Amino acid sequence: MEIPYKIYLSESEMPRYWYNVRADMKKKPAPLLNPGTHKPMTAAELSGVFCDELVKQELDNTTREYPIPEEILSFYRMYRPSPLVRAYCLEEKLKTPAKIYYKFEGNNTSGSHKLNSAVAQAYYAKQQGLKGVTTETGAGQWGTALSMACSYFGLDCKVYMVKVSYEQKPFRREVMKVYGASVTPSPSDTTQVGRKILQEHPGTTGSLGCAISEAVETAVSNPGYRYVLGSVLNQVLLHQSVIGVETKIAMDKYGIHPDVIIGCAGGGSNLGGLIAPFMGEKLRGERDCRFIAVEPASCPSLTRGVYAYDFCDTGMVCPLAKMYTLGSDFIPAPNHAGGLRYHGMSPILSELYHQGMLEAVSVPQTAVFEAAEAFARVEGILPAPESSHAIKAAMDEAIRCRETGEEKTILFGLTGTGYFDLVAYEKFHNGQMDDYVPTDEELTAYAAKLPKI
Ligand SMILES: *Cc1c(COP(=O)(O)O)cnc(C)c1O
């Protein structure tokens, strides 16, 4: 069958449910622990921080399919289905016998897949009658997505933005303001934890872990507010499964079966969502597929981290999660421009990696930008640096196929566009980008500070 350049779904083919891969995992991801007692977090404890329905989803290891509420489906209709593209031009450029597909999540104003979970989290907050939500944002995609979702449902949105990004990415900040969010550079003097961090590290440019601590403190100290997180958590992977379910419906329509699925991994939400239904088939023993997480060599949580309980934030106010981690104090080198800078990895992906169901590779950032540019020149889309990690690994896989003659089907997640990352592209073009990789000594020092559980 002739495969079109872009595969879309019709209204009636669209997914009506999210798929919960935990239901098919024999060994489940480890539970979140209370940082004080080291006992699994109960629903009652979690509900002080998160909305009730999201707490339920977070703890639910057994329900396989969650119907997507009608209000969320209508929001999804504004920008979904996202196109599944057959990368004919890239294949030709690489002279590879491999068939390359990518699922493009950048077709919305926030410019990435993050809107898929933002709308779900805002919807449940509204359902619960809350006034607003707080969150952190690094590069700004999550903050933008959440601002859009909150303005749609009439919720207040308070965003703590990592200071270095706040200063380097003024345009993202303004987009959030278009959607009515308040944006505070983190660390700030608006929270106790922020003041403490500023005192201990004056001049710090901030980190995601630190911004999380500030957002959580603001949520728990303001009545009618809850905290929401854009990645890592089980609930976020659940919402992001819409990417994978849509992809699978589209591929099944044409009888296409991916041999390998590749995605960039920061906290693991896009990759976890894209692979979910395919991983389900593998876990149930129905069909095999390889899954590859791609991370930056400067923030290598899966490839060089340890699998242990750790704090999700720098201020140590969040529950402990068992994950591949570099330690909650880890901050990638300031020259790292490509996103994906979180110190830990989704507990679901961590457990799957630990079981050998998922592979991981790390790539240096100049190679990522070279791949990004090669891709932009043939496929037309200016990719986000984060997404370009997946492009790099997919191109490498396609080049290997050229050498071996294998006609593999490669699928990768193209998570977003790079229009707000032009400072990073500029550094690349001016030769100001280096490939700093943390030494073993540095990583060992961070790992030594992990909580003893
Ligand atoms: C946030 C983001 C990522 C990484 O987050 P995950 O939770 O690992 O998916 C990747 N690409 C883009 C464009 C992003 O905005």
The ligand as a Tripos MOL2 file, in Angstrom:
@<TRIPOS>MOLECULE
LIG
   15    15     1     0     0
SMALL
NO_CHARGES

@<TRIPOS>ATOM
      1 C1          9.7140   19.1830   27.7410 C.3       1 LIG1
      2 C2         10.1310   18.7540   26.4280 C.ar      1 LIG1
      3 C3         10.7960   17.5400   26.2290 C.ar      1 LIG1
      4 C4         11.2360   16.6220   27.3550 C.3       1 LIG1
      5 O1         10.2930   16.2500   28.2830 O.3       1 LIG1
      6 P1          9.8470   14.7440   28.4720 P.3       1 LIG1
      7 O2          8.9990   14.7800   29.6830 O.co2     1 LIG1
      8 O3         11.0620   13.9100   28.6320 O.co2     1 LIG1
      9 O4          9.0740   14.3960   27.2770 O.co2     1 LIG1
     10 C5         11.1150   17.1670   24.9510 C.ar      1 LIG1
     11 N1         10.8300   17.9430   23.9010 N.ar      1 LIG1
     12 C6         10.1990   19.1230   24.0460 C.ar      1 LIG1
     13 C7          9.9250   19.9370   22.8200 C.3       1 LIG1
     14 C8          9.8260   19.5610   25.3010 C.ar      1 LIG1
     15 O5          9.1980   20.7180   25.4280 O.3       1 LIG1
@<TRIPOS>BOND
     1     1     2 1
     2     2     3 ar
     3     2    14 ar
     4     3     4 1
     5     3    10 ar
     6     4     5 1
     7     5     6 1
     8     6     7 2
     9     6     8 1
    10     6     9 1
    11    10    11 ar
    12    11    12 ar
    13    12    13 1
    14    12    14 ar
    15    14    15 1
@<TRIPOS>SUBSTRUCTURE
     1 LIG1         1 GROUP 0 **** ****
